[in-house]
Amino acid sequence: MPVHKIRRNLSPQAFELRAALVAEWRSPRADKSAEPVIYEVDPGADEPLWLYVVWSRWKDVSPTDRSDVILDAFEEIRGKEELVRIAAAIGLTPAEARAEGIAKMLGRDDEP
């Protein structure tokens, strides 16, 4: 089977979203209704980490670009050593998160 190497080509919007996500990760706002809402599901040392980011600004962004933005932001905040622990990086709009029951699935009652 052939191997195809594909270069990522993020849009200018993706770079803007990445910067906003990094800023929020570094200095989370106290306002519970503020977006983005970042869920880090960390079962413990040496276990895979799952990331969910609920954000209205994902509306016109593809699922692949959403994941790339989350992974790039996470790497800037935590570094490559922690990046290898990521099992999944999932970006959802609030409506998508509600439909999927993300907050409830994570044992949270603060549904976005």
N, C-alpha and C positions, 0 to 999 in steps of 0.2 A: 504494500500500500504506500502511495507517495506521501511525503510530508510537505505540507504547505506552511510557509512562514508568512504571517500576516502582521503588518505593522499597525499598531493602534493609531488612530487619527481622531483625537478628541476635538470636539468643537470648542470655539471660544466660550460658549455658554458653560461647557463642562469645567473649564478652568475657573470661571467665576463661581460656580457651585462648589468646587473643591475649596477655594479660598474661604467661602462663607462657612463651609462645614468645618474646616480646620479652626477657624475663629471660634465657632461654637464649642468644639471639642476642648479647646484650650481654656475657654472661659464660659462655662455653661451659665445661661441666664437663670435666675431664680423663678421667673414667671413660668408657671406650670403649663400655660397655654401657648408658650413660645415654640416656634419651630426653627430648626429641625428637632425632632425627638430622637435621641440616639439610645438604642438598647444594645448593651454588650452582654451577651450571654456567655459567661465564663464558668464552666463546671469545675475548674480547678487546675492545678499545675499539670502540665503535660497532656492536657485535654484540648481538643479543638475549640476555638472561639467562634461564635456566631455573632454577626453584626446585622442589626436591622436599623434603618434610618427612615423615619416617617416624616415626610416633607411635602407640602403642597407644590413646591417648585419642581418636583419630579414629573409633573403632569405631561410635559412634552419631551421627556428624556427616555431613550430606550432602556430596557432592563440591563443590557450589557454596559451602556455608558454609566448608568446608576452605580453598578457594582464597581466599575473602574474608578469612578469618583470617590466612592467610599474607601476602596483599598488604597488609593493614592493619599487620601487625607489621613487614614490610619497610619500608613507608613511614615508620613511626616511627623505625626504626633508620637508614635511609639517606636519607630525604627524597624529595620528589616528583620531583626531577631524575633520580634513579636509578630510581624507580618506572616511568617511561615506557620503560625498557629491558626490562621483564619481558615475555617471550613467553608463559610459562606458569608457574603456581603450582599444584603438584599435591601434595595431602596423601594419604598412604597409610598404612594400618596395616602393621606388620611382615609379616604374612601376605600382604597385597596386594603389598607391595614384593618379597617373595620370589617370588611367583607371576609378577610382571612382570619379574623379574630386574634390578631397578633398579641395585643396587650393581655387578653385573657389567657392565651396559650402560654405566655410568659409569667402568668400568675400575678398580673398587675390589674388594678381596677381603674387606672387612669387612661382609659381608651382614648387614643388620639382622634 
